[in-house]
Amino acid sequence: VVERYLQRENFIREPFWKIAVEHQTENGEFCEFTWERNRLFEHQPCLMIYDMIMDEPLAKVMDIKSKNKSKWRPAALDTVEMEKLASRKLRMTGKKTMEIAEKLYMKGLISYPRTETNIFPSEINLNPLIQNQIGDQRWGAFAQRVLENGPHPRNGKNTDKAHPPIHPTRYPDGQLTEEENKLYELVVRHFLACVSKDAQGDETTIKIDIANEKFHASGLIIRERNYLDVYIYDKWSEKELPHYQLNQTFYPSKIEMVQGETTAPQLLTEADLISLMEKHGIGTDATHAEHISKIQERLYAKMNSERRFEPENLGLGLCEGYDKMGHALSKPYLRAELESQLKAICEGRADPAEVLRDQIDKYRQVFIVTAAQIQKLDDSMSKYFGAPGTNPPPPPPPRPPPSGPFGDRTNRNQPPPAHRPAQASRNNNNNTSTRPQQTNRPARPLQQEQTRPTTASNSGITKCNCDVDAKELVVKKDGPNKGRAFFRCGNNDNCNFFAWKDETTSNHGGGGGQRQGGNNQPPASRKRRSSDNDEEGKQRKCGLCKGTGHTRRNCPSLNSFL
């Protein structure tokens, strides 16, 4: 994906020139001739040839050839070909294709969809499989013709000696979803086309000479469509030529010199990527779709609106960094060698222990080289993500609360305010520790904003330390305070104000129930609210060991965690 993208980005367009000839006969028939030189990348030589032709524009027919032309029917369907066809013709991803194929297989409508075989075994009787499709209005008549002529499957060259090619096993008697119906139709049409006959036609080629420059025109007449009648995914267009005779001369209707530009290679489609993976021996028929899905999940590449793959910044940075290191870690060779050796193990041609030892040595050497030159990878990443600390990537989504000795603290990722000096906690051996300071302010709950102001009591509105109306919020986090209302600063948390609504309501005016944060009130002046789990008359318990006589901050068990 990255290699094709860079080829396209670095492509330099080049202008070219060519000569086009058109002729319209007296009967009004039209024929377009193509220059044998195709095109020239130099303007002056092409202009000189064009001037020579225009000086003597008389054309003479030098050769007329007609021959039979066949368009081959598709070979038996294997998994890789099904994924490519579904991608090109049905606009389905490989992963989606396999999911739907598995459902069709579980319903008994098609054979096992994960196979490398494209050869129908001689012991399989194809007639009943074709007979099942006669009742369908879309391809029933074609299936009947195949039965009358006898099935003649076109086989490929591969077999896994485990499963036959993908084919329909019965006609559906229930309702299929739209996607299931599309894929089932593809399998049926491919199967019927495979067991029918090639399309036949006559191809005619006419060659002419103008001022010693050669031009040609080709035409096609289809005599027998055969498999094309059912296989709507292939096109074979007719092009009828006017009637010419050998040595006939005529003056073309138009001769012109046309300028064009070379075009950059297209980005890879999923079908292209599957073909390249198969060519280089990466993955198997059962894992191609998973590999392609994985590079998108890991943000190495993405599929654009034209259903072509573009690399993400992460993929570009990795490949560029690996290439700078001097080894081909971003190329398919190392993985292809491993896949080849694994296949040799399955076929009994290689010793598993020897393969394992050899691969570990190779990957260890790659790791050593990579670790020694890791700065090159950092430099490449900085090119796409910025230098460390200047342009960091977006933060990951929040993780679920951890379960551990420190419980569920919803403000665990928030640093203490800058004006609060860090306090060193001491363990039972009086050794100081650099643990973060625990503040007296309650943990900041997960909350949902309310847009309306809230009246704290009958006498007025609760205000924060900024002297603006405080916002009322509700604790959404599971715990003893879930559903409890509280107030926060109404000025974008500028003063770190906090107060429980029920305490503010009962103590409004005296200030005893409000707990405020910020520079206007020191931490020591805050009072801890008794936990909802505490009962009157009972001594306070430690939040870590549940013992009495001490708090979480000076718990003797802290030493085991430091």
C-alpha positions, 0 to 999 in steps of 0.5 A, spaced: 500 500 500 505 504 501 509 503 495 504 504 490 502 510 494 509 513 494 509 511 486 503 515 485 505 521 489 512 521 486 510 520 479 512 525 474 507 526 468 511 526 461 507 529 455 507 525 449 504 525 442 501 520 437 498 520 430 490 518 429 487 516 423 480 516 422 476 514 415 468 514 414 466 510 408 461 512 402 456 508 406 457 512 412 461 507 416 466 509 421 473 506 422 479 509 427 486 506 426 491 506 431 499 508 430 503 502 430 509 506 434 503 508 439 506 514 441 513 519 441 515 523 447 519 528 443 515 533 439 519 535 434 520 528 431 512 526 431 511 533 428 516 531 422 512 524 421 506 528 421 508 533 416 510 527 411 504 524 412 500 530 410 504 531 404 502 524 401 496 522 405 493 517 401 492 510 405 493 503 402 490 497 405 496 492 406 493 486 410 487 483 412 486 478 417 481 474 420 481 469 425 477 465 430 477 468 437 475 465 444 473 468 450 475 463 456 469 462 461 472 462 468 475 457 472 472 453 478 471 458 484 476 458 490 476 462 496 481 468 493 478 468 486 471 469 490 474 475 494 477 478 488 470 478 484 466 480 490 470 486 491 470 488 484 463 486 482 459 487 489 463 492 492 464 487 498 470 487 503 474 480 503 472 480 511 465 481 509 465 476 503 467 471 508 462 472 513 456 472 508 459 466 505 460 462 512 452 464 513 450 461 506 455 455 508 451 454 514 444 454 511 447 449 506 446 453 500 454 453 498 460 448 499 465 450 504 468 457 502 475 456 505 478 452 499 484 453 495 482 448 490 479 450 483 479 443 480 472 439 480 474 432 482 472 427 477 467 423 482 463 429 483 456 428 479 455 436 477 448 434 473 444 434 480 447 441 482 445 444 475 438 441 476 437 445 482 438 451 478 433 450 473 427 453 476 430 460 477 427 465 472 434 469 472 438 463 470 434 457 469 433 456 462 441 457 461 442 451 466 437 447 462 442 448 456 448 446 460 444 439 462 442 438 454 449 439 452 453 436 458 457 440 463 464 441 461 468 444 467 474 449 466 479 447 471 485 450 474 491 447 477 490 448 484 488 443 489 488 442 497 486 435 497 481 437 502 475 441 499 472 442 492 471 448 489 466 453 491 459 451 488 452 451 490 449 445 493 442 447 493 436 452 491 434 457 497 427 455 500 427 461 504 428 468 505 435 471 504 438 478 505 440 482 500 448 481 501 447 474 502 442 474 495 448 477 491 453 473 493 449 466 492 448 469 485 455 470 484 457 463 486 451 460 482 453 464 475 460 463 476 459 455 477 454 455 471 459 459 467 464 454 469 461 448 466 458 451 460 462 453 454 467 459 452 464 464 448 466 464 440 467 470 435 471 472 429 476 478 430 478 482 424 485 486 423 486 491 418 493 494 416 494 500 412 500 504 410 500 512 409 507 515 407 511 509 410 507 509 417 503 503 419 496 503 422 492 498 424 484 497 426 481 491 429 474 489 429 470 483 433 464 479 431 461 475 436 458 468 433 456 464 440 455 468 447 455 461 450 457 463 458 456 470 457 449 469 457 449 467 464 456 471 467 454 478 467 460 480 470 464 479 464 463 484 458 465 482 450 463 488 446 463 487 438 466 492 434 464 491 426 469 494 421 467 497 414 469 492 408 476 493 405 479 489 400 487 488 399 491 493 396 485 498 396 487 505 397 483 511 400 484 518 403 482 518 410 477 523 413 481 526 418 489 525 420 491 529 426 497 529 431 494 528 438 498 530 445 497 527 451 500 525 458 502 519 462 498 518 468 500 515 475 498 508 477 492 507 481 492 506 488 491 499 490 484 496 490 482 490 495 482 485 489 489 488 487 492 487 494 489 480 495 492 478 488 499 481 490 499 477 497 497 471 493 503 473 488 508 474 494 506 468 498 503 472 504 497 469 508 492 464 505 486 464 502 483 463 509 487 469 512 487 474 506 481 478 509 483 478 516 490 481 514 487 486 510 482 488 516 488 488 521 492 493 517 486 498 517 484 497 525 491 498 526 491 505 522 496 503 518 492 504 512 485 506 510 480 505 504 478 512 501 471 513 497 473 510 491 474 504 495 482 504 494 487 503 499 491 509 502 496 509 507 495 512 514 501 517 517 503 511 522 504 506 516 508 511 512 512 513 518 513 505 519 515 503 512 520 509 511 523 508 518 524 501 516 527 502 509 532 507 512 535 502 517 537 498 510 533 492 511 527 490 508 522 489 514 517 493 510 517 488 504 514 481 503 520 477 503 521 475 510 514 473 511 513 470 505 519 465 506 516 464 513 510 462 509 513 458 504 517 454 510 511 453 514 508 450 507 514 445 507 513 443 514 505 441 512 508 437 506 513 433 510 519 437 506 522 441 512 523 439 519 519 444 524 525 444 529 530 447 524 525 452 521 523 454 528 531 455 529 532 458 523 526 463 523 528 465 530 535 467 528 533 471 522 528 475 526 533 476 532 538 479 527 532 484 524 531 486 532 538 487 533 539 492 527 532 495 528 534 496 536 541 499 534 538 504 529 531 506 533 533 513 532 531 513 524 524 510 526 523 516 531 526 521 525 521 518 520 515 518 525 517 525 527 516 527 520 508 525 520 507 526 527 511 532 529 517 532 534 516 529 541 512 534 545 510 539 540 505 535 536 502 529 540 497 524 536 490 525 539 489 521 546 486 514 546 479 513 549 479 513 556 480 506 559 475 503 564 476 504 572 482 499 574 480 494 580 486 494 585 488 496 592 487 503 591 479 502 589 476 506 583 478 513 583 475 517 578 480 523 578 486 518 577 488 521 571 488 528 574 494 532 577 494 536 583 493 543 582 499 547 581 499 551 588 498 545 592 505 543 594 507 535 594 507 532 600 511 526 601 508 520 604 511 515 609 511 508 610 511 504 617 519 505 617 519 512 616 522 512 609 520 518 605 516 516 598 515 520 592 508 518 591 503 523 589 499 528 594 492 525 596 488 532 596 482 532 601 477 534 596 473 529 594 474 525 587 472 528 581 466 524 579 464 523 572 458 528 570 453 530 565 452 538 565 445 541 566 444 548 562 440 551 567 442 555 573 440 551 580 437 555 586 441 552 592 435 555 597 429 559 598 434 565 599 438 565 593 443 562 588 449 558 589 455 562 586 462 559 585 469 563 587 469 566 581 462 570 583 458 567 578 452 562 578 455 555 579 453 549 575 449 543 577 451 536 575 450 529 577 454 523 579 454 518 573 459 514 576 457 507 580 458 508 587 455 510 593 454 517 590 451 515 584 445 520 582 447 525 587 447 532 585 453 537 586 455 544 584 461 546 580 465 552 577 460 556 572 466 559 569 469 553 566 472 550 572 476 556 573 476 556 581 475 549 582 469 550 586 465 544 589 459 543 593 454 537 594 447 540 593 444 537 599 449 540 604 449 547 600 441 547 601 441 545 608 447 549 610 446 555 605 448 562 608 453 559 614 458 556 609 459 550 613 456 545 607 460 548 601 467 545 600 471 549 595 477 549 591 482 554 588 486 559 591 481 562 595 481 556 600 487 552 602 486 545 602 486 544 610 480 548 611 476 543 608 472 538 612 471 531 609 464 528 609 463 522 612 462 516 607 455 513 606 458 507 608 460 509 615 455 508 621 454 513 627 458 510 633 463 506 629 470 508 628 473 510 622 476 505 617 482 505 613 480 505 605 486 500 604 486 494 609 479 496 612 483 496 619 482 502 624 486 507 627 489 510 621 487 512 614 489 510 607 495 515 607 499 512 613 496 505 612 502 500 614 500 496 608 502 502 603 509 499 604 508 493 600 505 497 594 511 502 594 
